């Protein structure tokens, strides 16, 4: 089980590093989204559910930001303040 978690963690780290090399915001958000999904899977395999929930919330945030970016909209104030908490 730990090997699978390490593989998920390696992919998450890879996507995270690649995301910071992107020039376009939409590409940055896409790579961050997939990095968060791999982190959720990693914590699920490790049975670390509190870490999984934290990254699940971050994944939802990235999903909403990606939708807004594709529509060329700014994120609403409600979501901005919700995810800062």
C-alpha positions in Angstrom: 0.0 0.0 0.0 2.8 2.5 0.8 4.3 1.9 -2.6 1.1 3.0 -4.3 0.9 6.1 -2.1 4.4 7.0 -3.0 3.6 6.6 -6.7 0.6 8.9 -6.3 2.7 11.4 -4.3 5.4 11.4 -7.0 2.9 12.1 -9.7 1.3 14.8 -7.6 4.7 16.4 -7.0 5.5 16.2 -10.7 2.3 17.9 -11.7 2.8 20.5 -9.0 6.3 21.4 -10.3 5.1 21.5 -13.9 2.3 23.8 -12.9 4.7 26.5 -11.8 6.4 26.4 -15.2 3.3 27.3 -17.1 2.9 30.7 -18.7 -0.9 30.6 -19.1 -3.2 30.7 -16.1 -5.5 28.0 -17.4 -2.6 25.6 -17.8 -1.4 26.4 -14.3 -4.9 25.7 -12.9 -5.1 22.4 -14.9 -1.8 21.1 -13.5 -2.7 22.2 -10.0 -6.1 20.5 -10.3 -4.5 17.2 -11.3 -1.8 17.5 -8.6 -4.5 17.9 -6.0 -6.3 14.8 -7.3 -3.2 12.7 -6.9 -2.7 14.1 -3.4 -6.3 13.1 -2.6 -5.6 9.6 -3.9 -2.3 9.4 -1.9 -4.0 10.4 1.4 -6.8 8.0 0.7 -4.4 5.1 0.2 -2.6 6.1 3.4 -6.0 6.3 5.3 -5.1 9.9 6.3 -8.6 11.2 5.8 -8.1 14.6 7.3 -5.3 15.3 4.8 -7.6 13.9 2.1 -10.4 16.3 3.0 -8.1 19.3 2.9 -6.9 18.5 -0.6 -10.4 17.6 -1.7 -11.5 21.1 -0.7 -8.5 22.5 -2.6 -9.5 20.3 -5.6 -13.0 21.8 -5.6 -11.5 25.3 -5.4 -9.3 24.6 -8.4 -12.2 23.2 -10.3 -14.3 26.3 -9.7 -11.4 28.5 -10.7 -10.8 26.5 -13.9 -14.5 27.0 -14.9 -14.3 30.7 -14.2 -11.1 31.0 -16.2 -12.5 29.1 -19.2 -15.5 31.5 -19.2 -13.1 34.5 -18.8 -15.0 35.5 -15.7 -13.5 36.6 -12.4 -14.3 34.5 -9.4 -17.2 35.7 -7.3 -16.4 37.3 -4.0 -18.4 34.6 -2.2 -16.1 31.9 -3.5 -13.0 34.0 -2.9 -13.8 34.5 0.8 -15.1 31.0 1.3 -11.8 29.4 0.2 -9.7 31.8 2.2 -11.1 30.3 5.4 
